């Protein structure tokens, strides 16, 4: 054999050996992977919301167990029924991690949710909580509710779980409550204006979604009609206000009108002004309600339609009071003596509370609240009397404090206590000068300013103490006045005062700088008497 042939033969043999060894090694690796290495999940493989791509079965179990524990510690599970909420504790959920992974490994599912079981006794307690609130035992499909809860939890969602019990409660006929809707309340008003009536009858029902707000003015947004007058809007809104008050909706905004329209019952007044005041309610329920508005035979109707509430709702007026109007008297020299002309008859005012009470089926009050405190001031009665009548009631010096105040108006509304005037006087039935005169700097509270020389003058402002003096200006002292700048003086001059505490001629506020003595103290000049208005006159 030649050398060339030998070389070629050796090369062929070596190449064969290399190929054999390579195939043997590859086959061995494949056999090892098949028989000894664990199977791993493909890319983008999920169990619930957990990515287990590339994991072995054991690694997936570990990851899922950790994830479910973290999820339960930070998760809130709520069951809602009307405005009430009960919490189902997440720790009362039992996750079967190994069984869930085994189902995927066996090919029963390619991807899936975790197997989970909800504690039945805990779910029964949740339903019992709502039954206690309602005052009767709720009929609920507990098995369907549990399945829904387990299904929602098996996904390990990022957001909290909220389940409406309305979907699982049934009436005696077997229908679910959300399938049984009825008229909750209907409010009516007299209306005027054909345009508003046509628009109301052409509108679709307003759907008030769960956990959403209802705003009255949004109904007119984009409407092909002229915006109704403020009065028309307010009357329509009052009907909506009354209807929604008979639900468990929460009032967010409502403004009282200045006057109560004749077509609006007491308690249901609403003022609607574009971009200024509105009517807003919040639906706290997990189910929607509908508001129907219509007009027929001169009546506006606002009707709430939806699932009936498990309690009765009463709206009542409390502490109703009528406020009688005051009378203002004016005098004229054109009115004959003995004549009283009524210019304005006046109207009584009103004040009351509007309250809402929730009573369960066992006639137990479960909640009550004050919705509004409304106040409508009285319109004053205005009369014009003869000027001669006024002069006939005056004294020789032109005043008669028992009949007229400083403005010349008779004190008809205060026959026992004098005049209610910032510069006039008043007091109790004994006219003891114990009342101040509001915020007047001069004050009020004269007592006995008739033939009796002695009288009490109660000072005005917030801290006046009053002073006692007779018309001769003899013994007595002027007490403190308003805050720190009307400290006044004592007749005997013994009390030291600084420059801000003196008094000036025909004044009681003492704001002018007084004369000072050489030793730096205020000079004291006793008064020489009392002037016609009952004030001390500075001595000469």
LOVO-231829 format. One record per residue (C-alpha): residue in three letters; x, y, z. Coordinates in pm, whole numbers, plus 50000, padded with zeros to 5 digits. Example, Ala and Ser with C-alpha at 12.3 -4.5 7.8 and 13.67 -1.06 7.14 Angstrom:
2
ALA512304955050780 SER513674989450714 
This chain:
540
UNK500005000050000 UNK501385033449904 UNK501845061650149 UNK499085082249988 UNK496565054650019 UNK497535049050381 UNK497085085950462 UNK493675087150304 UNK492545055750486 UNK493755069550820 UNK491915102450757 UNK488675084150679 UNK488965063250995 UNK489675093551213 UNK486775112751062 UNK484455083651129 UNK485625081451488 UNK485005118851540 UNK481525116551389 UNK480705085951602 UNK481845102951920 UNK479855134451836 UNK476695114751768 UNK477185094852084 UNK477585126352292 UNK474505143152134 UNK472405112252180 UNK473545109152537 UNK472605145052608 UNK469215140252452 UNK468625108552646 UNK469665125852969 UNK467355155352901 UNK464535131752823 UNK464995107853112 UNK466565128953385 UNK466005167453337 UNK462645183953445 UNK460335198353185 UNK460065236653170 UNK457155258653061 UNK457195276352727 UNK457675313752687 UNK454665335652780 UNK453025309052992 UNK450825322753275 UNK449015308353571 UNK446425334053683 UNK448315366853651 UNK451735351253730 UNK454285346053451 UNK455815311153489 UNK457675310953156 UNK460805289053161 UNK460055275953509 UNK459965240153616 UNK456915226553792 UNK458585230054132 UNK459705265654057 UNK456215274953940 UNK454695262054265 UNK457125282854471 UNK456485314354266 UNK452705310254277 UNK452625303854650 UNK454625335454715 UNK452445355754479 UNK449145344154631 UNK450305352354985 UNK451325387354876 UNK448025391654693 UNK445915381554996 UNK447795405155228 UNK447075435355008 UNK443675426554861 UNK440225439654960 UNK437135419454873 UNK433835438154911 UNK430245426454880 UNK427815455254815 UNK424085457454880 UNK422525491654823 UNK424645516755017 UNK425995490255258 UNK429335472355220 UNK430595440455386 UNK434205428655361 UNK435055392355291 UNK438525386255441 UNK440995375355176 UNK442635351655424 UNK439405331555413 UNK440335320755058 UNK442195287655023 UNK444405284754712 UNK445355249954587 UNK448705257454423 UNK450075222154361 UNK446795209754214 UNK446595239953984 UNK450145234653851 UNK449615197153814 UNK446555203253596 UNK448685224353363 UNK451555199353362 UNK449205170853275 UNK447995190252973 UNK444485194453106 UNK444855231653047 UNK447515250952856 UNK447045281753068 UNK444635288053351 UNK443555302553678 UNK444265289454022 UNK441955265754201 UNK440515284554501 UNK437845278254762 UNK435975304954965 UNK435015298355326 UNK431265291055327 UNK430655301355688 UNK432305335055632 UNK430105340855328 UNK427005332655533 UNK428025359155789 UNK428315384855512 UNK424745378155399 UNK423565378455762 UNK425045413455803 UNK422805426755526 UNK419785408055665 UNK420275425156001 UNK420415459055831 UNK417245452255632 UNK415265438255922 UNK414445405955738 UNK416345375355618 UNK417675379455268 UNK417025351855019 UNK420315347854833 UNK421805321654603 UNK424825314654821 UNK426305288354587 UNK426255312054288 UNK427725339854502 UNK430535317154621 UNK431335305954267 UNK431525342254152 UNK433845351154439 UNK436115321354371 UNK436235328653999 UNK437195364954056 UNK439855355654312 UNK441365327954094 UNK442605354653852 UNK444615372954123 UNK443495406753980 UNK445475438154056 UNK442375458254151 UNK440165451754452 UNK437205428354406 UNK433685442654441 UNK430635420254402 UNK427035432254393 UNK424765410854610 UNK421825423254403 UNK422745397854135 UNK422305369054378 UNK419325378954595 UNK415955365054492 UNK412335372754575 UNK409795346154673 UNK408905341054305 UNK412485331654224 UNK413395363154031 UNK416595381454108 UNK416105415654264 UNK417905433553982 UNK415235419653747 UNK412445434053965 UNK412225471753914 UNK409435495254008 UNK408545531654060 UNK410335543754373 UNK408725578154395 UNK406905603154175 UNK406805640854231 UNK404575664754036 UNK404395702353982 UNK402195726253788 UNK404025739353486 UNK403745767053232 UNK405335769752888 UNK404745746152599 UNK408395745952495 UNK409555730252821 UNK406735704652805 UNK407645694552448 UNK411265690752544 UNK410495669652852 UNK408305645852654 UNK411035641252391 UNK413875632952630 UNK415115598152710 UNK415205586153072 UNK418285597653263 UNK420365567553369 UNK422055573753704 UNK424875548453700 UNK426205530254008 UNK428615551054216 UNK428055580853984 UNK426735616354032 UNK423585631053886 UNK423755668053796 UNK420535685653701 UNK421985711653460 UNK423685685453241 UNK420255675153109 UNK420095707652915 UNK423595705052770 UNK423365703452391 UNK419575705352391 UNK418145722552085 UNK415985746252284 UNK416175779352455 UNK417265775752816 UNK414115778753032 UNK413725807553273 UNK415205805553620 UNK411735800453765 UNK410895771853524 UNK414245754953590 UNK413815758453965 UNK410275744153962 UNK411385714253754 UNK414455709253976 UNK412265709954286 UNK410315679854154 UNK413585661254086 UNK414845671354430 UNK411745657354600 UNK411895624754404 UNK415575618054470 UNK415205626354839 UNK412965595654861 UNK415895573554761 UNK419105567054950 UNK420975590554714 UNK423355614254890 UNK422775651454841 UNK425925669754731 UNK424695704254623 UNK421435723154656 UNK420805760554700 UNK417625775654844 UNK415765802254645 UNK415155836954780 UNK411415831254759 UNK409225800454768 UNK407215797354447 UNK403515789754482 UNK403855757254286 UNK406695744054505 UNK405805726554833 UNK407635737055147 UNK410875718055191 UNK411565710854823 UNK412735744854704 UNK415755745554469 UNK417395774954298 UNK418945767853957 UNK421095795053803 UNK423315786753507 UNK426995784353609 UNK426115794853966 UNK423915770154150 UNK422895734454066 UNK421325702954205 UNK423705673354246 UNK423095638754397 UNK425335607954428 UNK424095572454366 UNK425835551054632 UNK424345518354508 UNK425955491054295 UNK422915492054066 UNK421665519753833 UNK418445539653865 UNK416445558253603 UNK414855592753619 UNK411835598753395 UNK410715634653325 UNK407445642253149 UNK404705668553118 UNK400995662353070 UNK397765681053143 UNK399555710453297 UNK401675689153531 UNK405415681753537 UNK406355647153662 UNK409705634653796 UNK409725597053850 UNK412525575353993 UNK412505539853864 UNK414615510253980 UNK415115483654243 UNK413065489054556 UNK414895497054876 UNK414765473355174 UNK413495501155399 UNK410995529455393 UNK412215565255345 UNK410285594255494 UNK411015630955432 UNK409525654155695 UNK409535690855793 UNK410575697056153 UNK410535727656377 UNK408245746656141 UNK407905783156246 UNK406115812656089 UNK407895846056120 UNK405495875156151 UNK406395906455953 UNK407465938656125 UNK405675971256060 UNK407456002055934 UNK405616035055978 UNK406316065755768 UNK404806100255808 UNK403446123955548 UNK401846158255562 UNK399586148155274 UNK397826121255472 UNK394776133055668 UNK394956130456045 UNK393696097156176 UNK394426079655845 UNK396756049755805 UNK397576040255447 UNK399016005455394 UNK401666006255121 UNK402935970655165 UNK400805944755342 UNK403865923655427 UNK404245886055415 UNK405155862055696 UNK408465844055676 UNK409285807455736 UNK411945786555900 UNK412125748655926 UNK414355718155904 UNK414035691555635 UNK414865656855768 UNK415055622155614 UNK414455589955809 UNK415195554055706 UNK413105527055876 UNK413595489755824 UNK410905463455784 UNK410725459056161 UNK409815495856202 UNK413225503556351 UNK414895536356262 UNK418245527056113 UNK419345561556003 UNK418145597556012 UNK419665629855890 UNK418895666855854 UNK418985675855486 UNK418525713655506 UNK417755743055733 UNK415645767055527 UNK414865802855622 UNK412685827955436 UNK412635862855592 UNK409325880555639 UNK408435909455409 UNK407845940655618 UNK404485957955637 UNK404755994655541 UNK402226020755658 UNK402016058355601 UNK400536078855884 UNK399586115155911 UNK402326138356025 UNK399756154956252 UNK399356121356431 UNK403076121156494 UNK403066156556636 UNK400136148156857 UNK402146120457021 UNK405186142057102 UNK405886160257428 UNK406466197357477 UNK410166194057393 UNK409356174557076 UNK410216139957200 UNK408286112157359 UNK410576082657408 UNK407706061557530 UNK406176063657182 UNK408896072156928 UNK412516063056868 UNK415256086856755 UNK414216084256391 UNK410666094556476 UNK409216059856413 UNK406856045556676 UNK408096015356865 UNK405015995056784 UNK406865961956782 UNK408355966257128 UNK405535979157353 UNK407185966457674 UNK410865971057609 UNK411256004057427 UNK413006008957098 UNK415315985456912 UNK417716010056761 UNK421476013056763 UNK421246047456920 UNK417886043057095 UNK417056023257401 UNK415595990657501 UNK415635967457797 UNK413615940857963 UNK410025945358061 UNK411245966058355 UNK413465987258128 UNK416395981858356 UNK418955991058090 UNK420545956558103 UNK420585951657727 UNK423155967157501 UNK422295983957177 UNK423935960656931 UNK427165973756781 UNK426426010456844 UNK429256031456987 UNK426736051057191 UNK424606022257301 UNK421176017557438 UNK419326008457753 UNK417726039957887 UNK415406033858180 UNK412926058758314 UNK413606087658083 UNK410226102258162 UNK409506122858472 UNK411796101858690 UNK415246117358713 UNK417106085158787 UNK417876062758494 UNK420356037058377 UNK422206041158051 UNK423586008157924 UNK426586014057702 UNK426845999257354 UNK429375976357198 UNK430515943057331 UNK431805951957675 UNK429835982057800 UNK429025982158166 UNK426596011358172 UNK426516041358400 UNK424136055458657 UNK423436092558667 UNK420656116558739 UNK419836146258527 UNK421546169858770 UNK424896153858705 UNK425536145059066 UNK426986113159204 UNK427496083258975 UNK430216069058757 UNK430626060558391 UNK431676024358351 UNK433776008258085 UNK432756011157724 UNK433735994157401 UNK437015975157434 UNK440015995657552 UNK439406030557414 UNK436276039757615 UNK437336035357973 UNK435476066458084 UNK435896084758410 UNK434816086158772 UNK433176117158912 UNK435506119859210 UNK438546121358980 UNK440536097559197 UNK441116071558931 UNK444176077058711 UNK443646074858339 UNK446016077758046 UNK445396098157731 UNK443316071257558 UNK440866067457844 UNK439486102257891 UNK436356117557753 UNK435566147457539 UNK432736171957531 UNK429396155057456 UNK431096122257380 UNK431596089257553 UNK434226072757341 UNK437156091857489 UNK439206089157170 UNK440436125457174 UNK443586134057364 UNK442576149057702 UNK444236177257888 UNK447166165158096 UNK448516176458430 UNK452116186358485 UNK452826153158651 UNK451796135958327 UNK448426124058447 UNK445086132658292 UNK443306163458413 UNK439876157758558 UNK437066181858486 UNK433796171858644 UNK430696173958432 UNK428356202858477 UNK425256182058411 UNK423376162358149 UNK422276175257811 UNK418886169457645 UNK420026136157501 UNK421086123157839 UNK424866126757789 UNK427306142858041 UNK428226178757962 UNK431846188258024 UNK432226213858299 UNK433686247958253 
